[in-house]
Amino acid sequence: MIQKIDECLPVSQEKGAKVTMGERVTAMILNGLRFMDNRLYMFPEFLSNKPVDKLFRTDITAEMFNDDALGRYLDAIAEYSPTKLFSQIAFQIGTQFYLLTSVRD
């Protein structure tokens, strides 16, 4: 899923981006799986006791998932269109795993 999101919403390493959009959404999903309603500024604290280097890449730290990075991700989704992003990714995954085939008797 990270790669599919990164294809739709690329980031510029030249502008100082340290984590990709796909990595950002994955961190937000991990937080959501805990059924927590934490604020964006609390993400580094949430990830502080998680194996971030194993979940993402060895050069990533919890501090890189700050509220600015996550806010830019949410802005990018709003600009791209949440429905369009979801539809593209769901279609790609459905096609990849043969979930979109019709069942015939």
GUSE-241450 format. One record per residue (C-alpha): x, z, y; residue in three letters; residue number from 1. Coordinates in steps of 0.02 Angstrom, whole numbers, plus 50000, padded with zeros to 5 digits. Each point is the difference from the previous one (the first is absolute). Layout:
<site px="X" pz="Z" py="Y" rest="ala" nr="NUM"/>
...
end
This chain:
<site px="50000" pz="50000" py="50000" rest="met" nr="1"/>
<site px="50144" pz="50037" py="50118" rest="ile" nr="2"/>
<site px="50065" pz="49823" py="49987" rest="gln" nr="3"/>
<site px="49827" pz="49923" py="50025" rest="lys" nr="4"/>
<site px="49971" pz="50101" py="50159" rest="ile" nr="5"/>
<site px="50175" pz="49959" py="50062" rest="asp" nr="6"/>
<site px="49961" pz="49814" py="49979" rest="glu" nr="7"/>
<site px="49846" pz="50017" py="50110" rest="cys" nr="8"/>
<site px="50073" pz="50124" py="50125" rest="leu" nr="9"/>
<site px="50188" pz="49974" py="50015" rest="pro" nr="10"/>
<site px="50105" pz="50115" py="50110" rest="val" nr="11"/>
<site px="50153" pz="49957" py="50101" rest="ser" nr="12"/>
<site px="50156" pz="50090" py="49943" rest="gln" nr="13"/>
<site px="50082" pz="49939" py="50161" rest="glu" nr="14"/>
<site px="49881" pz="50106" py="50103" rest="lys" nr="15"/>
<site px="50051" pz="50157" py="49906" rest="gly" nr="16"/>
<site px="49867" pz="50010" py="49864" rest="ala" nr="17"/>
<site px="50064" pz="50105" py="49857" rest="lys" nr="18"/>
<site px="49849" pz="49998" py="49885" rest="val" nr="19"/>
<site px="49890" pz="49852" py="49958" rest="thr" nr="20"/>
<site px="49813" pz="49993" py="50027" rest="met" nr="21"/>
<site px="49973" pz="50005" py="49812" rest="gly" nr="22"/>
<site px="50103" pz="50159" py="49987" rest="glu" nr="23"/>
<site px="49901" pz="50077" py="50141" rest="arg" nr="24"/>
<site px="49832" pz="49967" py="49919" rest="val" nr="25"/>
<site px="50066" pz="50065" py="49833" rest="thr" nr="26"/>
<site px="50048" pz="50164" py="50084" rest="ala" nr="27"/>
<site px="49826" pz="50011" py="50077" rest="met" nr="28"/>
<site px="49920" pz="49968" py="49830" rest="ile" nr="29"/>
<site px="50107" pz="50137" py="49922" rest="leu" nr="30"/>
<site px="49939" pz="50118" py="50135" rest="asn" nr="31"/>
<site px="49820" pz="49946" py="49971" rest="gly" nr="32"/>
<site px="50014" pz="50034" py="49814" rest="leu" nr="33"/>
<site px="50022" pz="50182" py="50044" rest="arg" nr="34"/>
<site px="49833" pz="49992" py="50091" rest="phe" nr="35"/>
<site px="50085" pz="50063" py="50156" rest="met" nr="36"/>
<site px="49950" pz="49963" py="50178" rest="asp" nr="37"/>
<site px="50172" pz="50027" py="50075" rest="asn" nr="38"/>
<site px="50043" pz="49930" py="50170" rest="arg" nr="39"/>
<site px="50126" pz="49859" py="50012" rest="leu" nr="40"/>
<site px="50129" pz="50112" py="50082" rest="tyr" nr="41"/>
<site px="50000" pz="50108" py="49842" rest="met" nr="42"/>
<site px="50053" pz="49859" py="49881" rest="phe" nr="43"/>
<site px="50185" pz="50043" py="50001" rest="pro" nr="44"/>
<site px="49953" pz="50178" py="49951" rest="glu" nr="45"/>
<site px="49883" pz="49935" py="49863" rest="phe" nr="46"/>
<site px="50139" pz="49890" py="49928" rest="leu" nr="47"/>
<site px="50139" pz="50129" py="50021" rest="ser" nr="48"/>
<site px="49983" pz="50066" py="49821" rest="asn" nr="49"/>
<site px="49966" pz="49829" py="49921" rest="lys" nr="50"/>
<site px="50134" pz="49889" py="49919" rest="pro" nr="51"/>
<site px="49988" pz="49871" py="50141" rest="val" nr="52"/>
<site px="50162" pz="49916" py="49945" rest="asp" nr="53"/>
<site px="49926" pz="49970" py="49827" rest="lys" nr="54"/>
<site px="49826" pz="49951" py="50060" rest="leu" nr="55"/>
<site px="50064" pz="49871" py="50124" rest="phe" nr="56"/>
<site px="50186" pz="49966" py="50026" rest="arg" nr="57"/>
<site px="50155" pz="50108" py="49999" rest="thr" nr="58"/>
<site px="50031" pz="49973" py="50186" rest="asp" nr="59"/>
<site px="49829" pz="50066" py="50054" rest="ile" nr="60"/>
<site px="49968" pz="50177" py="50058" rest="thr" nr="61"/>
<site px="49838" pz="50095" py="50032" rest="ala" nr="62"/>
<site px="50037" pz="50001" py="50187" rest="glu" nr="63"/>
<site px="49984" pz="49811" py="50007" rest="met" nr="64"/>
<site px="49813" pz="50016" py="49966" rest="phe" nr="65"/>
<site px="49965" pz="50073" py="50171" rest="asn" nr="66"/>
<site px="49840" pz="49980" py="50099" rest="asp" nr="67"/>
<site px="50072" pz="49855" py="50101" rest="asp" nr="68"/>
<site px="50039" pz="49898" py="49843" rest="ala" nr="69"/>
<site px="49832" pz="50038" py="49921" rest="leu" nr="70"/>
<site px="49908" pz="49967" py="50162" rest="gly" nr="71"/>
<site px="50083" pz="49830" py="50016" rest="arg" nr="72"/>
<site px="49943" pz="49962" py="49822" rest="tyr" nr="73"/>
<site px="49819" pz="50043" py="50042" rest="leu" nr="74"/>
<site px="50012" pz="49893" py="50158" rest="asp" nr="75"/>
<site px="50069" pz="49855" py="49898" rest="ala" nr="76"/>
<site px="49854" pz="50011" py="49878" rest="ile" nr="77"/>
<site px="49875" pz="50005" py="50143" rest="ala" nr="78"/>
<site px="50079" pz="49845" py="50076" rest="glu" nr="79"/>
<site px="50012" pz="49907" py="49833" rest="tyr" nr="80"/>
<site px="49822" pz="50050" py="49946" rest="ser" nr="81"/>
<site px="49972" pz="50135" py="49869" rest="pro" nr="82"/>
<site px="49874" pz="49892" py="49907" rest="thr" nr="83"/>
<site px="50118" pz="49852" py="49994" rest="lys" nr="84"/>
<site px="50145" pz="50107" py="49939" rest="leu" nr="85"/>
<site px="49897" pz="50084" py="49865" rest="phe" nr="86"/>
<site px="49923" pz="49835" py="49944" rest="ser" nr="87"/>
<site px="50169" pz="49914" py="49986" rest="gln" nr="88"/>
<site px="50081" pz="50140" py="49903" rest="ile" nr="89"/>
<site px="49850" pz="50029" py="49887" rest="ala" nr="90"/>
<site px="49989" pz="49814" py="49960" rest="phe" nr="91"/>
<site px="50186" pz="49989" py="49960" rest="gln" nr="92"/>
<site px="49992" pz="50152" py="49886" rest="ile" nr="93"/>
<site px="49838" pz="49941" py="49919" rest="gly" nr="94"/>
<site px="50077" pz="49831" py="49964" rest="thr" nr="95"/>
<site px="50164" pz="50073" py="49939" rest="gln" nr="96"/>
<site px="49913" pz="50114" py="49874" rest="phe" nr="97"/>
<site px="49862" pz="49877" py="49952" rest="tyr" nr="98"/>
<site px="49864" pz="50110" py="50072" rest="leu" nr="99"/>
<site px="49907" pz="49855" py="50081" rest="leu" nr="100"/>
<site px="49957" pz="49902" py="49845" rest="thr" nr="101"/>
<site px="49819" pz="49974" py="49955" rest="ser" nr="102"/>
<site px="49930" pz="50072" py="49839" rest="val" nr="103"/>
<site px="49897" pz="49879" py="49897" rest="arg" nr="104"/>
<site px="49901" pz="50035" py="49843" rest="asp" nr="105"/>
end
